[in-house]
């Protein structure tokens, strides 16, 4: 007898649908091609309707995209298993990061390399790798110190929820200049800021140390799965 699916993010066909729709909007046809290499999409389509009804997917002009609250909820559950809690500001940051094009690009690359079958495993790995690489770069002094001496919690309303990796130059300079006096006015620093903005990395590099420490702990998720 087929086991009933109770968690759309980590079980069966729904998990794969959510993963594909997170990385980019999908139709039942495009999901079927990725899953089966042929257009066997009737089951996919039925699941998409159910997942949209239950608040996991959203119908858009050309297919379906994901709704983020279920993913944020599952990642928060992983943090609790690790004995960690996110405060309101950190939960807000997590949502903005998950929506960002930069983190989706990293997740897509990781998914192609390792053939992940569910979004939670993929994002725990993606977020932990991102955090660990930034923490290492800070320790080795590869990142200008002024980028992470600012306090993003004071300025989070200066950039929109969907622009975390696409903040404009004037906003970035305001955030860094407020926190760092006149040092940011040096030409060298301005060039560095523009380079980091062009890559979409600036606000990721400015994430609070304590938050990055928590994200890095998500690497333990695969070992926790047996306990869930």
C-alpha positions as CSV (number, residue, x, y, z in Angstrom):
1,X,0.0,0.0,0.0
2,X,1.3,3.5,-0.9
3,X,2.4,5.4,2.1
4,X,0.4,8.6,2.7
5,X,2.4,11.8,2.1
6,X,2.3,14.1,5.2
7,X,5.1,16.6,4.4
8,X,5.1,18.0,0.9
9,X,8.6,19.4,1.3
10,X,10.5,16.2,2.0
11,X,8.3,13.3,0.7
12,X,7.6,11.8,-2.7
13,X,6.6,13.7,-5.8
14,X,5.4,16.8,-3.9
15,X,9.0,17.3,-2.6
16,X,10.4,17.3,-6.1
17,X,7.7,19.6,-7.4
18,X,8.4,22.1,-4.6
19,X,12.1,21.9,-5.2
20,X,11.8,22.5,-8.9
21,X,9.3,25.4,-8.4
22,X,11.6,27.0,-5.9
23,X,14.5,27.1,-8.2
24,X,12.3,28.6,-11.0
25,X,8.6,28.6,-11.9
26,X,7.4,25.4,-13.5
27,X,4.4,23.9,-15.3
28,X,3.3,20.3,-14.8
29,X,4.9,19.6,-18.2
30,X,8.4,21.0,-17.3
31,X,8.4,19.1,-14.0
32,X,7.5,15.9,-15.8
33,X,10.3,16.3,-18.3
34,X,12.8,16.8,-15.4
35,X,11.4,13.8,-13.5
36,X,10.6,11.3,-16.2
37,X,12.3,12.7,-19.3
38,X,8.9,12.5,-21.0
39,X,5.6,14.4,-20.7
40,X,3.8,12.1,-18.2
41,X,2.3,15.1,-16.4
42,X,-1.2,14.1,-15.3
43,X,-0.1,13.1,-11.8
44,X,2.2,16.1,-11.5
45,X,-0.7,18.4,-12.4
46,X,-3.0,16.9,-9.8
47,X,-0.3,17.3,-7.1
48,X,0.2,20.9,-8.2
49,X,-3.4,21.7,-7.7
50,X,-3.4,20.1,-4.3
51,X,-0.2,21.9,-3.2
52,X,-1.7,25.2,-4.4
53,X,-4.9,24.6,-2.5
54,X,-2.8,23.8,0.7
55,X,-0.7,26.9,0.5
56,X,2.6,25.4,-0.9
57,X,2.4,26.6,-4.5
58,X,1.1,29.8,-6.1
59,X,-0.4,30.0,-9.6
60,X,1.3,32.6,-11.7
61,X,1.0,33.6,-15.4
62,X,3.1,30.7,-16.8
63,X,2.9,27.9,-14.3
64,X,3.5,27.7,-10.5
65,X,5.9,29.2,-8.1
66,X,6.4,28.3,-4.4
67,X,5.0,30.0,-1.3
68,X,7.8,30.6,1.1
69,X,6.2,30.2,4.6
70,X,6.3,26.3,4.5
71,X,10.0,26.3,3.7
72,X,10.8,28.9,6.4
73,X,8.7,26.9,8.9
74,X,10.7,23.7,8.1
75,X,14.1,25.4,8.4
76,X,13.0,26.9,11.7
77,X,12.1,23.3,12.8
78,X,15.6,22.2,12.0
79,X,17.0,25.0,14.1
80,X,14.9,23.9,17.0
81,X,16.2,20.3,16.6
82,X,19.7,21.9,16.8
83,X,18.8,23.7,20.0
84,X,18.8,27.1,18.3
85,X,16.2,29.8,17.9
86,X,16.0,32.7,15.4
87,X,14.8,36.0,16.6
88,X,12.3,38.1,14.6
89,X,15.1,40.0,12.7
90,X,16.9,36.7,11.9
91,X,13.6,35.1,10.6
92,X,13.1,38.2,8.4
93,X,16.7,37.9,7.1
94,X,16.1,34.2,6.4
95,X,13.1,34.9,4.3
96,X,14.9,37.6,2.3
97,X,17.8,35.3,1.7
98,X,15.6,32.4,0.5
99,X,13.8,34.7,-2.0
100,X,17.1,36.2,-3.3
101,X,18.3,35.3,-6.8
102,X,21.8,34.8,-5.6
103,X,20.9,32.0,-3.1
104,X,18.7,30.3,-5.7
105,X,21.5,30.3,-8.2
106,X,23.8,28.6,-5.6
107,X,21.1,26.1,-4.7
108,X,20.5,25.3,-8.4
109,X,24.2,24.7,-8.9
110,X,24.4,22.4,-5.8
111,X,21.2,20.6,-6.9
112,X,22.7,19.9,-10.4
113,X,25.9,18.5,-8.8
114,X,24.3,16.3,-6.2
115,X,20.8,15.5,-7.5
116,X,18.9,16.5,-4.4
117,X,15.3,15.2,-4.2
118,X,13.9,17.6,-1.6
119,X,14.2,21.3,-0.8
120,X,15.0,21.0,2.9
121,X,18.2,19.0,2.4
122,X,19.2,21.3,-0.5
123,X,18.6,24.5,1.4
124,X,20.2,23.4,4.6
125,X,23.3,22.5,2.6
126,X,23.2,25.7,0.5
127,X,22.7,28.0,3.5
128,X,25.4,26.3,5.6
129,X,27.9,26.4,2.8
130,X,27.2,30.1,2.1
131,X,27.6,30.9,5.8
132,X,30.7,28.9,6.3
133,X,32.4,30.4,3.3
134,X,31.7,34.0,4.6
135,X,32.8,33.2,8.1
136,X,36.1,31.7,6.7
137,X,36.6,34.7,4.5
138,X,36.2,37.1,7.5
139,X,38.6,35.0,9.6
140,X,41.2,35.2,6.8
141,X,40.6,38.9,6.3
142,X,39.5,38.5,2.7
143,X,36.5,40.7,3.2
144,X,36.7,44.5,4.0
145,X,35.9,44.8,7.7
146,X,33.5,47.7,7.1
147,X,31.1,45.4,5.3
148,X,30.3,43.4,8.5
149,X,30.8,46.1,11.1
150,X,27.5,47.7,10.1
151,X,24.2,46.7,11.9
152,X,21.7,45.5,9.3
153,X,18.9,45.4,11.9
154,X,19.0,49.3,11.9
155,X,18.6,49.5,8.1
156,X,16.6,46.5,7.0
157,X,13.7,48.7,5.9
158,X,16.0,50.5,3.4
159,X,15.8,47.6,1.0
160,X,12.8,45.7,-0.3
161,X,12.1,42.0,0.6
162,X,12.9,40.9,-2.9
163,X,16.0,43.0,-3.4
164,X,18.3,41.5,-0.8
165,X,20.9,40.7,-3.5
166,X,20.0,43.7,-5.7
167,X,20.3,46.7,-3.3
168,X,21.1,49.9,-5.1
169,X,24.4,51.8,-4.7
170,X,23.0,54.8,-2.8
171,X,21.3,52.5,-0.2
172,X,24.4,50.5,0.2
173,X,26.5,53.5,0.8
174,X,24.0,54.9,3.3
175,X,24.1,51.7,5.3
176,X,27.9,51.5,5.3
177,X,28.5,55.2,5.7
178,X,26.1,55.5,8.7
179,X,27.9,52.7,10.4
180,X,31.5,53.5,9.5
181,X,31.8,57.3,9.6
182,X,33.7,58.8,6.7
183,X,35.9,55.8,6.0
184,X,33.6,54.6,3.3
185,X,34.2,57.8,1.3
186,X,37.6,56.7,0.2
187,X,37.7,55.9,-3.6
188,X,39.1,52.4,-2.9
189,X,36.2,51.5,-0.7
190,X,33.7,52.9,-3.1
191,X,35.1,50.7,-5.8
192,X,35.0,47.7,-3.5
193,X,31.3,48.4,-2.7
194,X,30.4,48.7,-6.4
195,X,32.2,45.4,-7.2
196,X,30.3,43.6,-4.3
197,X,27.0,45.1,-5.5
198,X,27.6,44.0,-9.1
199,X,28.1,40.4,-7.8
200,X,25.0,40.6,-5.6
201,X,27.1,39.7,-2.6
202,X,27.2,42.9,-0.5
203,X,24.4,42.3,2.0
204,X,25.3,38.6,2.3
205,X,28.8,39.7,3.4
206,X,27.2,42.1,5.8
207,X,25.1,39.4,7.6
208,X,25.6,39.4,11.4
209,X,28.2,37.0,12.7
210,X,25.8,35.3,15.1
211,X,23.3,34.6,12.3
212,X,25.9,33.2,10.1
213,X,27.1,30.9,12.9
214,X,23.5,29.6,13.2
215,X,23.2,29.1,9.4
216,X,26.5,27.1,9.4
217,X,25.0,24.7,11.8
218,X,22.4,23.6,9.2
219,X,25.1,21.4,7.8
220,X,24.1,18.9,10.5
221,X,20.6,18.4,9.0
222,X,21.3,15.2,7.1
223,X,22.4,13.6,10.4
224,X,19.2,14.8,12.1
225,X,16.9,13.4,9.5
226,X,16.8,10.0,11.2
227,X,15.6,11.6,14.4
228,X,12.7,13.5,12.7
